[in-house]
Amino acid sequence: MEHLLNLAPAAWKDWFREQGEPAFRARQLQNWVFSRRANGFTEMSDLPLRTRSRLEESFSLWTTEIAEQTHSSDGTEKLLLRLSDGHDIECVLLRDGPRRTVCVSSQVGCAMGCVFCASGLDGVVRSLTMGEIVEQVLRLDRLLGDEERLSHIVMMGMGEPLANLPQVTAALKTVCRPEALNISARRVTISTVGLPEGIRRLAKQGCPYHLAVSLHAPEDELRSRLVPVNQNTGIDAILQAADDYFRATGRRLTFEYVLLSGINDQPSHARQLAELLRERTALLNLIPFNPVSGLPYRAPSVAALQAFREVLESHGIPIRVRKRKGSRIDAACGQLRRLRSLQNSSASPR
Ligand code: SAH
């Protein structure tokens, strides 16, 4: 059986044609899947029964199971999804004023090896298919109430999206279309560790997605310690690729900077960072470290964060400090999966 969401809706049309069905059936199916939030083919009451059972025989709509669902008092909801091959991934729904944002994973695990991140501690298992990426968005969309509408997508879950670019962009194209969830490319953020080739390939897609580059250090020696893949690239090449992305899309860049107490949160780091960002049209997103059990890092003190911020502001760098949402449900991606796999391995008899 084929995963319906692994096919672009254009291929759904072909299937109906092969079945000798009228073309408008594909539109009805799209409507059920993306707008009417159907949970199965049997619900699709304006399709003939025969068509519904043919769909049922040919396709699965879902390939994942909800292994765990958590809810935080600030409206954040998190799903741990079990893939058909038994691996787990995470995705999160965030509610912020009128915004409804989903944070989606692109891989099982991650190969980038950032030393403070829970997702990559055990390396990468595999990349997700387009269907598995679309499925996360739709599963989260189905947690919304009738009055709520998904407005933003961020590729900030597990994995490095630019290391799985074809599947990520195919999934985004599918869900963003006006006939699907109708989300403009401007409301989609792709967060990357900073792979220059991947950034250039993304720019060539001609979709002005918002690009966020995870910088985390202002010079190569420190960055290579925190983000080992930096040894292959270096900050210069990443910034050049990001500048090209800005020129190609006109979208203001975001640089993310996870603050680790005593490591990259000193005023001297802030001054170097200001130097790097001064001439760029960029927003700096400061992210206080979200503790990961077993890792030795700490979030900066309030005073250190304030001092860091003031240095950058005095240089005129636009800053946002990321609010912590859903921290009680381990909403930082990779954390819930890791917790569960640690619990499972300690619970299994040996
Ligand atoms: N691979 C992509 C997406 C990663 S998740 C990337 O590197 O950008 C999105 C952001 O969360 C990244 O900036 C990542 O470095 C950051 N992050 C990872 N673990 C974190 C933690 N424990 N606390 C705070 N931010 C973290």
Residues whose N, C-alpha, C, O or C-beta is under 5 A from the ligand:
A	BS01	SAH	F116 C117 A118 M155 M156 G157 G159 E160 P161 S191 T192 V193 A212 S214 E256 V258 I287 P288 F289 N290 V292
